Amino acid sequence: MSESQKKPSSVRHTRAIQRDRSKRPTVAPPDEAVAEDLTELIRPALYAQVAAYQAMGLRHRILSLPVMVAFVLSLIWRQIGSVSEAVRVLKREGVLWTPPLKISQQAVAERLRTLPAVLFERVWLDLLPQMQVRWQQRRRPLAPVLAWAQQQFVAVLAVDGSTLDGLLRKVGLLRAGEGPVLGGRMAGLLDVISLLPRQVWYEEDSAAHDQRFWQRIVHSLPAGVLLLFDTGFLNYELFDQLTDLGVWFITRAKANTSYQVTAVLHDSDRLRDQLIRLGSPASRCTHPMRLIEWFHEGRWYRYLTNRTPPAALPAEYAVALYWQRWRLEDAFNLVKRLLGLAYLWVGSLNGIQLQVWATWLLYAVLVDLTDAVAEVLNRPQGSLSIEMVYRGLYHFTQAYHRGETTDPVAYLAHEAKDLGILKRKPRASPGGLLNLTSAPSP
C-alpha cells in the first residue's frame, strides 16, 4: 500500500485541495478596466433583483444584495483564499462597485448563511440572455460541424451532472464529524456552440442520480433543439416524451441495449447506420430510433438518436456532434478547478448555493471575454483556451499599471500566442470525423 493510501481520507482530501489551490493563477490587484467591464455587465442584472429583495421583506442593511454580490464575485474572481481575507480586502480597498466598508467577519458569515441564494441565481439567469446576444452579434468563424448544426437546429445543448467536492470541516456542524462531506450535486445545460450555460440545477444530495434532473431539463427545452447526453440519462419513457415535444437528441447506447433492426441505412467497415425499435417487447419506445455505430481505434462506438431521416442528420455529423458533449465536461472543470468551486469556503447549504451561482456567473463572463478575443483574432472560439485567457488577465493587469495598455481584449489578442491562449493543432483521426469537430488550427 502506498503512503498516500495509508492516510485517512479526510487528510488526503485536504492535501488534494491544497495542491489544487497551489496551481491557481497568479493574483494581482484588479485594474480599473477589468472592474469596469464586470460592473457594466453585472450591475444592471443585479439591480433588477432589488425589487425581489424588498418583496421578500429583507431589511436594508450595510451588507445589501449589491454589496454581497460584489463581495462573493471578488472572492472568486480574484482567487482570495478565504472569507476572512476577503473581509480584509473589503475593509481596506472595497470590491468592484462597493467602496471600503467597516464590517466584521461574523456579520459577513451570517449574511452568507441567510441571504436567499435564489437572488444570486436570478442575477445569473438575467445575465445569460444578454451574453447570448453579445455572442450572436460577434463575427468569428465556427468549426464546420458547429456551423452546420447552427443552420439545422434551434440550439445544440449538452446536459450532464457533476458532484461538488468535499467541504472542509471548519465551520458550523461540520466540525463535529469525521471524514469529508460532499457539497451536493449539480446538473448543467450548456450551449456547445456559444459555450454559454443555459441553466444549472443544484441538489443538496451529493448521491442524487442524474435522472432526478430530467423533468427540470425537459421543461427548459424548446422544440427544435438538439440535446446531447451520456448514458446516465438513458430513459426510454423520456425518449418518447422528447420526440413528442420535437426535441432531438444524441446519446450513447449501452453494450446490452435491446433493440430490433427495421432497416439498414448504411453498412461499411467503419460506419453502420440502422433504423431500430428500441427496447425489449415489454418496454419498447413508441417512436423509431437510429443506431449509429462507428469504428475508431480498434473499437466500435454506438450512438442513439431520434432524428431518424439520414438527410436531416447524417451519421458522420451525429458522431461529430456527440463529441461536443465534452464541452460541458470542460466547463465543469473550469468552474471547479480554475474558478475554485472545488473549494467550498462555507459550510451552509445557502452559502454553497451562493458560491455555485456566482461561480457560474463568472464563468459566463469569462466565456464572453474569450469570444471577444476570438473575434479580434478572427478565430473560432473553440481554438482559444478559456483557462489561458483567465490566466492572461494577470499579465494584462501588470501591463495596465505600467501604462502599456488599457484594453484587455486587445492586449490578450495581441499576446495570444505568447500567453498560450491559442490551442495547439488537434491530432487528426481516421475518417476525418475529428476535422468536423475541431476548429481550424493556426
C-alpha positions in Angstrom: 0.0 0.0 0.0 1.4 3.4 -0.9 2.0 6.2 1.6 -1.0 8.2 0.3 -3.3 5.2 0.6 -2.4 4.9 4.3 -3.5 8.4 5.1 -7.1 9.0 6.3 -9.4 10.1 3.5 -10.0 13.5 5.1 -6.3 14.1 5.2 -5.9 13.1 1.6 -8.8 15.3 0.6 -7.4 18.3 2.4 -4.0 17.8 0.8 -5.6 17.4 -2.6 -7.4 20.8 -2.2 -4.1 22.4 -1.1 -2.3 21.0 -4.2 -5.2 22.3 -6.4 -5.1 25.8 -4.8 -1.3 25.9 -5.4 -2.0 25.7 -9.1 -4.3 28.7 -9.2 -3.5 31.8 -11.3 -1.1 34.4 -10.0 -3.2 37.1 -8.3 -2.7 40.8 -8.7 -4.9 43.7 -7.5 -7.7 44.3 -10.0 -7.2 47.0 -12.6 -9.9 49.6 -13.3 -10.5 48.3 -16.8 -11.5 44.7 -15.7 -13.5 46.0 -12.8 -15.4 48.4 -15.0 -16.2 45.7 -17.5 -17.5 43.4 -14.7 -19.6 46.3 -13.3 -21.0 47.2 -16.7 -22.1 43.6 -17.4 -23.4 42.6 -14.0 -24.8 45.6 -12.2 -27.9 46.0 -14.4 -29.0 42.4 -13.8 -28.2 42.9 -10.1 -30.3 46.0 -9.6 -33.2 44.3 -11.4 -33.4 42.0 -8.4 -33.6 44.8 -5.8 -37.4 44.7 -6.0 -37.4 40.9 -5.4 -35.1 41.5 -2.4 -37.5 44.0 -0.9 -40.6 41.8 -1.7 -39.0 39.1 0.5 -39.3 41.5 3.4 -35.5 41.8 3.7 -34.4 44.9 5.6 -31.9 47.3 4.1 -28.5 46.5 5.6 -25.0 47.6 5.1 -24.4 44.1 3.6 -27.1 44.6 1.0 -27.6 42.5 -2.1 -25.3 44.6 -4.3 -22.6 44.6 -1.6 -22.8 40.8 -1.2 -22.8 40.1 -4.9 -19.7 42.3 -5.3 -18.1 40.6 -2.3 -18.7 37.0 -3.5 -17.7 37.7 -7.1 -14.5 39.4 -6.0 -13.7 36.5 -3.6 -13.9 34.1 -6.6 -12.6 36.2 -9.4 -9.5 37.4 -7.5 -8.9 33.9 -6.0 -8.9 35.3 -2.5 -8.1 32.4 -0.2 -10.8 32.7 2.5 -13.8 34.7 3.6 -11.7 36.3 6.4 -9.2 37.6 3.9 -11.9 38.9 1.6 -13.3 40.8 4.5 -9.9 42.5 5.0 -9.9 43.5 1.3 -13.5 44.9 1.6 -12.4 46.9 4.7 -9.3 48.4 3.1 -9.9 48.5 -0.7 -13.5 47.9 -1.4 -14.7 45.4 -4.1 -16.0 46.2 -7.6 -18.7 48.8 -7.2 -18.6 48.7 -3.4 -16.4 51.2 -1.6 -14.5 50.2 1.6 -16.8 49.1 4.4 -16.0 48.6 8.1 -17.7 45.3 8.7 -17.0 42.2 10.9 -16.2 38.7 9.6 -19.1 37.4 11.8 -21.5 39.7 10.0 -20.4 38.6 6.6 -20.5 34.9 7.6 -24.1 35.4 8.9 -25.1 37.1 5.7 -23.7 34.2 3.6 -25.8 31.9 5.7 -29.1 33.8 5.4 -29.2 35.9 2.2 -31.5 34.0 -0.1 -29.4 32.2 -2.7 -32.2 32.5 -5.2 -31.4 36.2 -5.6 -27.9 35.3 -6.9 -29.4 32.7 -9.2 -31.8 35.3 -10.6 -29.0 37.7 -11.3 -27.2 35.0 -13.2 -30.3 34.0 -15.2 -30.9 37.6 -16.1 -27.4 38.0 -17.4 -27.4 34.9 -19.6 -29.7 36.2 -22.4 -27.5 39.3 -22.6 -24.4 37.2 -23.0 -26.1 35.1 -25.8 -27.0 38.3 -27.6 -23.4 39.6 -27.4 -22.2 36.2 -28.8 -24.7 36.4 -31.7 -23.6 39.9 -32.6 -19.9 39.0 -32.9 -18.4 37.7 -36.2 -15.9 34.9 -36.0 -15.7 31.6 -37.9 -17.2 28.4 -36.5 -15.9 24.9 -36.6 -17.5 23.2 -39.6 -19.8 20.8 -37.7 -21.0 23.7 -35.5 -21.7 25.9 -38.5 -23.7 23.1 -40.0 -25.6 22.4 -36.8 -26.4 26.1 -36.3 -28.4 26.0 -39.5 -30.2 22.8 -38.6 -31.3 23.2 -35.0 -32.6 25.9 -32.7 -29.6 25.2 -30.5 -27.2 22.4 -29.6 -27.2 21.8 -25.9 -25.3 19.3 -23.7 -26.5 18.2 -20.3 -24.6 16.3 -17.6 -24.3 16.1 -13.8 -21.3 16.7 -11.6 -20.7 16.2 -7.9 -19.2 19.0 -5.9 -16.1 18.2 -3.9 -15.8 17.9 -0.2 -16.3 20.6 2.4 -13.5 21.2 4.9 -14.7 20.9 8.5 -14.1 24.4 9.5 -17.5 25.9 10.4 -20.8 25.0 12.0 -22.0 21.4 12.5 -19.3 20.1 10.2 -16.7 20.4 13.0 -18.1 17.5 15.0 -18.0 14.9 12.3 -15.2 12.8 10.7 -14.2 12.5 7.1 -15.1 14.7 4.2 -18.6 15.8 3.5 -19.6 16.3 -0.2 -21.1 19.7 -1.2 -24.0 18.4 -3.2 -24.6 17.8 -6.9 -25.3 20.0 -9.9 -26.5 19.4 -13.4 -25.7 21.8 -16.2 -27.2 22.6 -19.6 -24.6 24.2 -21.9 -24.9 25.6 -25.4 -22.0 23.8 -27.1 -21.8 26.4 -29.9 -21.5 29.5 -27.8 -20.1 27.7 -24.7 -22.5 29.7 -22.6 -24.6 27.9 -19.9 -28.4 27.9 -20.4 -29.3 26.5 -16.9 -27.7 24.9 -13.8 -29.6 23.0 -11.2 -28.4 22.2 -7.7 -29.2 19.3 -5.4 -28.1 19.1 -1.8 -27.9 15.3 -2.0 -24.5 14.5 -3.5 -25.7 11.0 -4.4 -28.6 12.3 -6.5 -28.9 10.4 -9.7 -28.8 12.2 -13.0 -32.4 11.0 -13.6 -33.6 13.3 -10.8 -32.9 16.3 -13.0 -34.8 15.1 -16.1 -38.2 16.9 -15.6 -36.5 20.2 -15.0 -34.4 19.7 -18.1 -37.4 18.8 -20.3 -39.3 21.9 -19.1 -36.4 24.1 -20.2 -36.0 22.7 -23.8 -37.6 24.4 -26.8 -38.8 22.5 -29.8 -36.2 22.1 -32.5 -33.2 21.8 -30.1 -30.6 19.1 -30.3 -29.7 17.6 -26.9 -26.5 15.7 -26.2 -26.3 13.5 -23.1 -24.4 10.4 -21.7 -25.7 7.0 -20.5 -26.5 8.4 -17.0 -29.6 10.0 -18.6 -30.9 7.0 -20.5 -34.6 6.7 -20.0 -36.8 5.2 -22.7 -40.0 6.8 -21.5 -38.3 10.2 -21.6 -37.1 9.4 -25.1 -40.7 9.2 -26.4 -41.6 12.4 -24.4 -38.7 14.3 -26.1 -39.8 13.1 -29.5 -43.4 14.2 -28.9 -42.1 17.6 -27.9 -40.0 18.0 -31.1 -36.7 17.8 -29.1 -34.0 15.9 -30.9 -31.2 14.1 -29.1 -28.0 12.1 -29.5 -26.8 9.7 -26.7 -24.6 6.7 -26.3 -26.0 3.1 -26.4 -25.1 0.7 -23.7 -23.5 -2.6 -24.6 -26.6 -4.6 -23.5 -29.1 -2.3 -25.3 -32.1 -4.3 -26.5 -33.4 -3.5 -30.0 -34.9 -4.8 -33.2 -33.5 -3.7 -36.6 -36.2 -2.5 -39.0 -34.0 -1.1 -41.8 -30.3 -0.8 -42.7 -29.4 2.7 -44.0 -25.7 2.2 -44.3 -23.2 -0.6 -43.7 -19.4 -0.4 -44.2 -16.3 -1.5 -42.4 -16.2 1.8 -40.4 -19.8 3.0 -40.2 -23.2 1.4 -39.7 -26.5 3.2 -39.7 -29.8 1.4 -38.9 -33.4 2.2 -38.0 -34.4 0.3 -34.9 -37.2 -0.3 -32.4 -35.5 0.4 -29.1 -36.2 -1.7 -26.0 -37.5 -5.1 -25.3 -41.0 -6.1 -26.2 -42.2 -5.4 -22.7 -40.7 -1.9 -22.6 -40.2 -0.6 -26.1 -40.1 3.0 -27.3 -43.1 4.1 -29.3 -41.1 6.1 -31.8 -38.5 4.6 -34.1 -34.8 5.4 -33.4 -31.5 5.2 -35.2 -28.5 3.2 -34.1 -25.2 4.6 -35.5 -22.0 2.6 -35.0 -18.6 4.0 -35.7 -15.3 2.0 -35.7 -12.4 4.0 -34.2 -9.0 3.0 -33.0 -9.9 -0.7 -32.6 -13.4 -0.5 -31.1 -17.0 0.3 -32.1 -18.8 3.3 -30.7 -22.6 3.2 -30.6 -25.0 6.2 -30.6 -28.7 6.6 -30.5 -30.8 9.4 -32.0 -34.4 10.1 -32.5 -33.6 12.2 -35.6 -34.3 9.4 -38.0 -34.0 10.9 -41.5 -30.4 10.5 -42.5 -30.6 13.6 -44.7 -31.6 15.6 -41.6 -28.7 14.3 -39.5 -26.0 12.4 -41.5 -24.3 9.7 -39.4 -20.9 11.4 -39.6 -22.4 14.6 -38.2 -24.2 12.7 -35.4 -20.9 11.2 -34.3 -19.0 14.5 -34.5 -21.8 16.4 -32.7 -21.9 13.9 -29.8 -18.2 14.6 -29.2 -19.2 18.2 -28.4 -20.8 16.9 -25.2 -17.3 17.2 -23.8 -17.6 21.0 -23.9 -19.8 20.6 -20.8 -17.1 18.5 -19.1 -14.6 21.3 -19.9 -17.0 23.8 -18.3 -17.3 21.8 -15.1 -13.6 21.5 -14.9 -13.2 25.3 -15.3 -15.7 26.3 -12.7 -14.5 23.7 -10.2 -10.7 23.9 -10.6 -9.9 27.2 -12.2 -12.7 29.3 -10.6 -12.5 27.4 -7.3 -15.8 25.7 -7.0 -13.8 22.6 -5.9 -13.0 24.6 -2.7 -16.2 25.4 -0.8 -15.5 28.1 1.7 -18.7 27.9 3.7 -20.4 25.0 5.5 -24.1 26.1 5.0 -26.3 24.9 2.2 -27.3 28.5 1.4 -23.6 29.6 1.3 -22.8 26.8 -1.1 -25.5 27.9 -3.5 -24.3 31.5 -3.4 -20.9 30.3 -4.5 -22.4 28.0 -7.2 -24.4 30.8 -8.9 -21.6 33.4 -8.5 -19.1 31.0 -10.0 -21.2 30.1 -13.0 -21.9 33.8 -13.5 -18.1 34.5 -13.7 -17.7 31.5 -16.0 -20.2 33.2 -18.4 -18.2 36.4 -18.2 -15.0 34.6 -18.9 -16.6 32.8 -22.0 -17.8 36.2 -23.2 -14.3 37.7 -22.8 -12.7 34.7 -24.7 -15.2 35.1 -27.5 -14.4 38.8 -27.8 -10.7 37.9 -28.2 -11.6 35.2 -30.8 -13.4 37.9 -32.8 -10.3 40.2 -32.9 -8.2 37.2 -33.9 -10.8 36.0 -36.4 -10.5 32.5 -35.0 -13.2 30.0 -33.9 -13.9 30.4 -30.2 -13.1 26.8 -29.6 -9.5 27.4 -30.8 -8.8 29.6 -27.8 -8.2 28.4 -24.3 -10.6 29.9 -21.8 -8.2 29.0 -19.0 -5.3 30.8 -20.5 -7.4 33.9 -21.2 -8.2 34.0 -17.5 -4.5 33.5 -16.6 -3.5 36.1 -19.1 -5.5 38.7 -17.1 -2.7 38.8 -14.6 -0.3 39.9 -17.3 -2.8 42.4 -18.6 -3.1 43.9 -15.1 0.7 44.3 -14.8 0.9 45.9 -18.3 -2.1 48.2 -17.4 -0.3 49.5 -14.3 2.9 50.1 -16.3 0.8 52.3 -18.7 1.3 50.0 -21.7 -2.4 49.1 -22.4 -5.9 49.9 -21.3 -8.0 47.3 -23.3 -7.9 43.7 -22.0 -9.4 42.3 -25.2 -6.8 44.0 -27.5 -4.0 43.0 -25.2 -5.0 39.4 -24.9 -5.4 39.1 -28.7 -2.0 40.7 -29.4 -0.3 38.4 -26.9 -2.4 35.3 -27.6 0.4 33.1 -28.9 2.9 34.1 -26.1 0.3 33.7 -23.4 -0.7 30.2 -24.6 -4.2 31.4 -25.5 -4.2 29.7 -28.9 -4.6 25.9 -28.6 -2.3 23.5 -30.3 -3.3 21.9 -33.6 -5.5 18.9 -32.8 -4.4 15.4 -33.8 -6.1 14.1 -36.9 -8.2 10.9 -36.7 -9.3 8.2 -39.2 -12.3 9.1 -41.4 -11.9 12.8 -41.0 -14.5 13.0 -38.2 -12.3 15.0 -35.9 -12.0 17.6 -38.7 -15.7 18.2 -38.3 -15.4 18.8 -34.5 -12.3 20.8 -34.3 -11.5 24.4 -35.1 -9.1 25.2 -37.8 -5.6 25.4 -36.3 -3.2 28.3 -36.7 
